[in-house]
Amino acid sequence: MNQKIFQVDNLHFYFKITFNKNKLFELKFSERRKTLLEPQLSLKIDNSSKSALGKEVQNQLNAYFKGKLKKFDLPLNISGSDFTKNALNEIQKIPFGKTSTYKKIAEKIKEPKSARAVGRVSGANKIPIIIPCHRVVGSSGELVGYSGGGGLLFKSYLQLLEKK
């Protein structure tokens, strides 16, 4: 496993990705680089451009935040139960600039009474932004919960960014 910490152009957040040669496992972000540094012996911080996948994640995030990328094309490691995988795969289908509700996601994965469980899955999303849980809202359209850094304020920012 490798880790890479970087900033996206014109954004004050730092991003940390965890990946291997073939798949992205996790994306975290914070206003402070220091909060992303975790002393772990088994993972190395790779700030070089040697890793093709690490560089591609950085390039796609840069393009997204500049408004030039509407759909990520990255190999992801989505782990968990079948329900978790189905919910996250359905969340990935929400188009750029659009929103859906936890209830609609539950219905699409043929678990119509599991809106709260979809909310828990969305809240535990390890690859926010790329798996766009910021596009999932409450039944009446209100912003609720966000697994990425920055909380609801950042969720709102991402939705506004996509509506430009």
C-alpha positions as CSV (number, residue, x, y, z in Angstrom):
1,M,0.0,0.0,0.0
2,N,1.1,3.5,-0.8
3,Q,-0.1,6.9,0.4
4,K,0.2,10.2,-1.3
5,I,-0.5,13.7,0.1
6,F,-1.1,16.6,-2.2
7,Q,-3.0,19.8,-2.7
8,V,-5.3,20.5,-5.6
9,D,-4.7,23.7,-7.5
10,N,-6.4,26.8,-6.1
11,L,-7.9,24.8,-3.1
12,H,-6.6,25.1,0.4
13,F,-7.4,21.5,1.3
14,Y,-4.8,18.7,1.4
15,F,-5.8,15.3,0.1
16,K,-4.4,11.9,1.1
17,I,-5.0,8.9,-1.0
18,T,-4.3,5.3,-0.1
19,F,-3.7,3.0,-3.0
20,N,-1.8,0.1,-4.5
21,K,-0.6,-0.3,-8.0
22,N,-4.0,-1.0,-9.4
23,K,-6.8,0.5,-7.1
24,L,-7.7,3.4,-5.0
25,F,-8.7,2.4,-1.5
26,E,-9.3,5.6,0.4
27,L,-9.4,9.4,0.0
28,K,-9.2,11.8,3.0
29,F,-8.9,15.5,3.0
30,S,-8.4,18.3,5.5
31,E,-7.4,21.9,5.7
32,R,-4.3,20.9,7.6
33,R,-1.7,18.6,6.2
34,K,-0.6,17.6,9.7
35,T,-4.0,15.9,10.4
36,L,-3.5,13.6,7.5
37,L,-0.1,12.3,8.6
38,E,-0.5,9.1,10.6
39,P,2.5,7.2,11.9
40,Q,2.2,3.9,10.1
41,L,5.0,1.6,9.4
42,S,3.3,-0.4,6.7
43,L,2.4,2.5,4.5
44,K,4.8,4.9,2.9
45,I,4.1,8.5,1.8
46,D,4.8,8.7,-1.9
47,N,5.0,12.4,-3.0
48,S,6.9,11.5,-6.1
49,S,5.4,11.2,-9.5
50,K,6.5,7.5,-9.8
51,S,3.1,6.1,-9.2
52,A,0.9,6.3,-12.3
53,L,-2.3,5.8,-10.3
54,G,-1.4,8.4,-7.6
55,K,-0.6,10.9,-10.3
56,E,-3.9,10.1,-12.1
57,V,-6.0,10.6,-9.0
58,Q,-4.3,14.0,-8.4
59,N,-4.8,15.0,-12.1
60,Q,-8.5,14.0,-12.0
61,L,-9.2,15.9,-8.7
62,N,-7.4,19.0,-10.2
63,A,-9.6,18.8,-13.3
64,Y,-12.8,18.2,-11.2
65,F,-12.1,21.3,-9.0
66,K,-11.4,23.4,-12.1
67,G,-14.8,22.3,-13.5
68,K,-13.2,20.4,-16.4
69,L,-14.1,16.8,-15.2
70,K,-17.6,15.7,-14.6
71,K,-17.0,11.9,-14.2
72,F,-14.1,10.2,-12.5
73,D,-12.5,7.3,-14.3
74,L,-10.4,5.5,-11.6
75,P,-10.1,1.9,-10.5
76,L,-11.6,1.8,-7.0
77,N,-11.5,-0.8,-4.3
78,I,-15.1,-0.8,-2.9
79,S,-15.2,-3.2,0.1
80,G,-18.0,-4.3,2.3
81,S,-21.2,-6.3,2.1
82,D,-23.2,-6.7,-1.1
83,F,-25.6,-4.0,0.3
84,T,-22.7,-1.6,0.8
85,K,-21.3,-2.3,-2.7
86,N,-24.7,-1.9,-4.3
87,A,-25.4,1.4,-2.6
88,L,-22.0,2.9,-3.4
89,N,-22.2,1.7,-7.0
90,E,-25.7,3.4,-7.3
91,I,-24.3,6.6,-5.7
92,Q,-21.6,6.6,-8.4
93,K,-24.4,6.7,-11.1
94,I,-25.7,10.1,-9.9
95,P,-24.8,12.6,-12.6
96,F,-22.6,15.6,-12.1
97,G,-24.6,18.5,-10.8
98,K,-27.6,16.4,-9.8
99,T,-28.8,15.0,-6.5
100,S,-30.7,12.0,-5.4
101,T,-32.1,10.9,-2.0
102,Y,-31.2,8.1,0.3
103,K,-34.7,6.7,-0.3
104,K,-34.3,6.7,-4.1
105,I,-31.0,5.0,-3.8
106,A,-32.6,2.4,-1.5
107,E,-35.4,1.8,-4.1
108,K,-32.9,1.5,-7.0
109,I,-31.0,-1.2,-5.2
110,K,-34.3,-3.0,-4.5
111,E,-34.1,-2.4,-0.7
112,P,-36.9,0.2,-0.5
113,K,-37.1,0.2,3.3
114,S,-33.4,0.8,3.8
115,A,-32.9,4.5,3.3
116,R,-31.3,4.9,6.7
117,A,-28.9,2.0,6.0
118,V,-28.0,3.8,2.7
119,G,-27.3,6.9,4.8
120,R,-24.9,4.9,7.0
121,V,-23.2,3.5,3.9
122,S,-22.9,6.9,2.4
123,G,-21.5,8.3,5.7
124,A,-18.9,5.5,5.8
125,N,-17.8,6.1,2.2
126,K,-14.0,5.9,2.1
127,I,-13.7,7.5,-1.3
128,P,-15.7,10.7,-1.0
129,I,-15.9,13.1,-4.0
130,I,-14.9,10.3,-6.4
131,I,-17.9,8.2,-5.1
132,P,-20.1,11.3,-4.9
133,C,-21.9,10.9,-1.6
134,H,-22.2,14.7,-1.6
135,R,-24.9,14.3,-4.3
136,V,-27.1,12.4,-1.9
137,V,-29.6,14.5,0.2
138,G,-32.5,13.9,2.5
139,S,-36.0,13.2,1.2
140,S,-37.0,16.9,1.3
141,G,-33.8,18.0,-0.4
142,E,-32.0,19.1,2.7
143,L,-28.3,18.6,3.2
144,V,-27.7,15.8,5.8
145,G,-24.4,14.2,6.8
146,Y,-21.2,14.1,4.9
147,S,-18.4,11.6,5.3
148,G,-15.7,13.8,3.8
149,G,-13.7,16.5,5.5
150,G,-15.4,19.9,6.0
151,G,-18.8,18.5,6.9
152,L,-22.0,19.9,5.5
153,L,-20.3,23.2,4.5
154,F,-18.0,21.3,2.2
155,K,-20.9,19.2,0.9
156,S,-22.7,22.4,0.0
157,Y,-19.5,23.7,-1.6
158,L,-19.2,20.6,-3.8
159,Q,-22.8,20.9,-4.9
160,L,-22.4,24.6,-5.8
161,L,-19.2,23.8,-7.7
162,E,-21.1,21.3,-9.8
163,K,-24.0,23.7,-10.5
164,K,-21.7,26.3,-12.0
